[in-house]
Amino acid sequence: NRYILVSKCSRMLDVAAMLRKEFGPQGYNVPTRKAPRFLLRLGSITDPSIKLILPQIGVAAVFANDKAREDLEMTFRPVDETMKDMGYSVIERGFVKKTAKYNGPKSS
């Protein structure tokens, strides 16, 4: 059997809003505006990675995790919690520079 291990589908703008809420006050600029399609097409002329995502722009990805929940008895973490942890991880590992306002992950 194959399982889709995802708690829910989120649009990139929603993920950006989650990250901005957590990291904006810590001095990080998280873009939350939708890029104009014509600008993406223009950028795709010189950037092959943009060209690859063009067909996916505006297409909603919908997945069901019912089978994983039932067969594997899985419970999933909330998306906002997962995104915050990912954000702190890339900062702590040095992929994103720490700002002067950076507080670090909150202790549980």
C-alpha positions in Angstrom: 0.0 0.0 0.0 1.0 3.6 -0.5 0.0 6.4 1.8 -0.1 10.1 1.5 1.3 11.5 4.8 -0.1 15.0 4.9 -2.3 16.6 7.5 -4.0 19.0 5.1 -3.4 20.9 1.9 -2.3 24.5 2.2 -1.8 27.3 -0.3 1.6 28.9 -0.4 0.0 32.2 0.6 -1.5 30.6 3.7 1.9 29.0 4.6 3.5 32.4 4.1 1.0 34.1 6.4 1.7 31.4 9.1 5.4 32.0 8.8 5.0 35.8 8.8 2.9 35.7 12.0 5.7 33.8 13.8 8.8 35.2 12.2 7.8 38.8 11.2 8.1 40.1 14.8 11.6 38.5 14.9 12.9 40.6 12.0 12.2 38.3 9.1 10.6 39.6 5.9 8.3 36.8 4.8 6.7 37.7 1.4 2.9 37.2 1.6 1.8 38.8 -1.7 0.9 36.9 -4.8 3.3 37.3 -7.7 1.7 38.6 -10.9 1.4 35.8 -13.5 3.0 37.9 -16.2 6.0 38.5 -14.0 6.4 34.8 -13.4 6.2 34.1 -17.2 8.8 36.8 -17.8 11.1 35.3 -15.1 10.7 31.8 -16.6 12.6 33.0 -19.7 15.8 33.0 -17.8 15.1 30.8 -14.8 14.2 27.2 -15.6 13.0 26.5 -12.0 10.2 29.1 -12.5 9.3 27.5 -15.9 8.8 24.2 -14.1 6.2 25.6 -11.6 4.2 27.6 -14.1 1.7 24.8 -14.9 1.1 24.4 -11.2 0.2 28.1 -10.5 -3.4 28.3 -9.5 -4.0 24.6 -9.3 -5.2 23.4 -6.0 -3.6 20.2 -4.7 -6.1 18.1 -2.8 -5.1 15.0 -0.9 -6.9 12.7 1.4 -5.1 11.1 4.4 -8.1 8.9 5.5 -6.3 5.7 4.5 -3.2 6.6 6.6 -5.3 7.6 9.6 -7.3 4.3 9.4 -4.7 1.7 8.3 -1.7 3.2 10.2 -3.6 4.7 13.0 -1.8 8.0 12.4 -2.4 11.4 13.9 -1.0 14.4 12.2 0.5 17.6 13.7 -1.2 20.9 12.7 0.3 22.5 9.7 1.1 25.8 11.4 3.1 24.0 14.1 5.0 22.0 11.5 5.8 25.2 9.5 7.0 27.0 12.6 9.3 24.1 13.5 10.7 24.0 9.9 11.3 27.8 10.1 13.2 27.5 13.4 15.1 24.5 12.0 16.4 26.3 8.9 17.5 29.3 11.1 19.2 27.2 13.8 21.0 25.1 11.1 22.3 28.3 9.5 20.4 28.1 6.2 18.8 31.4 7.1 20.7 34.1 9.0 19.7 34.9 12.6 18.4 38.5 13.0 19.1 40.7 15.9 15.4 40.2 17.1 15.6 36.4 16.7 14.2 34.7 19.9 14.7 31.0 19.0 12.1 28.3 19.3 9.7 28.5 22.2 10.2 25.8 24.8 7.2 23.4 25.3 
